[in-house]
Amino acid sequence: MCKFKSIKPDEAKINPFSTLKNEWGLLTAGSIEDFNMMTISWGYFGMMWNKPVFGAVVRPNRFTYEYMERNSLFTVSFFPPEFKAELEFCGTKSGRDVNKAFETSFDPIDNNGAVYFSQADIVLICKKICFQDFDPKNFIDPEIINHYPEKQYHRLYIGEIEKILKKTK
Ligand SMILES: Cc1cc2nc3c(=O)[nH]c(=O)nc-3n(C[C@H](O)[C@H](O)[C@H](O)COP(=O)(O)O)c2cc1C
């Protein structure tokens, strides 16, 4: 049985750039009875309104978007490198077509209504406190629009990081 300890955000030694770019994360919303997850490599670790926050950006066509809308909590799980192929799977298949929890080894755990995975080594437990849709009118850098050939502009969900769980063994 794996164990996690709860640490404070300022005790976490996470490099936001290398973690998102190289390791990726698994964004999960919903309850243990009904959840969905997808791989992310964009997002923000930071401070907002005096709170430690994680900003997740989700395109409206993702199945996970529906779960982010319906639920007040979300989690972001970060894994050791051996799970890259399974993260790739969760980042290319939709929960509309496959049950990603059945099709991968990811083993869900309930944390007071939020779901994370036993194989993670770091987990952010977040409470949604704000959302904001990207408006192409506000794209100053003309290259940004190239990320939206289908006009699926991200919704930014700012989550207050309520807890960080760190694997102890
Ligand atoms: C490395 C990687 C990073 C991704 N980052 C994001 C992201 O930050 N936001 C997003 O909306 N989709 C992102 N995606 C795409 C979703 O993970 C992908 O479309 C997924 O299949 C959506 O699953 P769903 O329909 O079950 O929600 C990423 C995919 C990969 C492989």
The ligand as a MOL file (V3000), in Angstrom:
LIG
                    3D

  0  0  0     0  0            999 V3000
M  V30 BEGIN CTAB
M  V30 COUNTS 31 33 0 0 0
M  V30 BEGIN ATOM
M  V30 1 C 1.7260 16.0280 -23.5690 0
M  V30 2 C 0.2990 16.4680 -23.7450 0
M  V30 3 C -0.1250 17.6320 -23.1490 0
M  V30 4 C -1.4520 18.0900 -23.2880 0
M  V30 5 N -1.8290 19.2490 -22.6670 0
M  V30 6 C -3.1200 19.6680 -22.7840 0
M  V30 7 C -3.5640 20.8470 -22.1060 0
M  V30 8 O -2.8290 21.4860 -21.3390 0
M  V30 9 N -4.8560 21.2540 -22.3030 0
M  V30 10 C -5.7160 20.5750 -23.1290 0
M  V30 11 O -6.8800 20.9790 -23.2810 0
M  V30 12 N -5.3290 19.4240 -23.7490 0
M  V30 13 C -4.0610 18.9620 -23.5890 0
M  V30 14 N -3.6620 17.7980 -24.2020 0
M  V30 15 C -4.6230 17.0350 -24.9970 0
M  V30 16 C -5.5490 16.1520 -24.1440 0
M  V30 17 O -4.8360 15.4540 -23.1430 0
M  V30 18 C -6.2260 15.1300 -25.0880 0
M  V30 19 O -6.9840 15.8160 -26.0560 0
M  V30 20 C -7.0650 14.0990 -24.3550 0
M  V30 21 O -7.2890 13.0380 -25.2530 0
M  V30 22 C -8.3820 14.6620 -23.8520 0
M  V30 23 O -9.0750 13.6150 -23.2480 0
M  V30 24 P -10.6140 13.7170 -22.8240 0
M  V30 25 O -11.4190 13.9520 -24.0880 0
M  V30 26 O -10.8850 12.3980 -22.1860 0
M  V30 27 O -10.7050 14.8630 -21.8760 0
M  V30 28 C -2.3540 17.3360 -24.0600 0
M  V30 29 C -1.9250 16.1390 -24.6700 0
M  V30 30 C -0.6220 15.6980 -24.4990 0
M  V30 31 C -0.1840 14.3980 -25.1260 0
M  V30 END ATOM
M  V30 BEGIN BOND
M  V30 1 1 1 2
M  V30 2 1 2 3
M  V30 3 2 2 30
M  V30 4 2 3 4
M  V30 5 1 4 5
M  V30 6 1 4 28
M  V30 7 2 5 6
M  V30 8 1 6 7
M  V30 9 1 6 13
M  V30 10 2 7 8
M  V30 11 1 7 9
M  V30 12 1 9 10
M  V30 13 2 10 11
M  V30 14 1 10 12
M  V30 15 2 12 13
M  V30 16 1 13 14
M  V30 17 1 14 15
M  V30 18 1 14 28
M  V30 19 1 15 16
M  V30 20 1 16 17
M  V30 21 1 16 18
M  V30 22 1 18 19
M  V30 23 1 18 20
M  V30 24 1 20 21
M  V30 25 1 20 22
M  V30 26 1 22 23
M  V30 27 1 23 24
M  V30 28 2 24 25
M  V30 29 1 24 26
M  V30 30 1 24 27
M  V30 31 2 28 29
M  V30 32 1 29 30
M  V30 33 1 30 31
M  V30 END BOND
M  V30 END CTAB
M  END
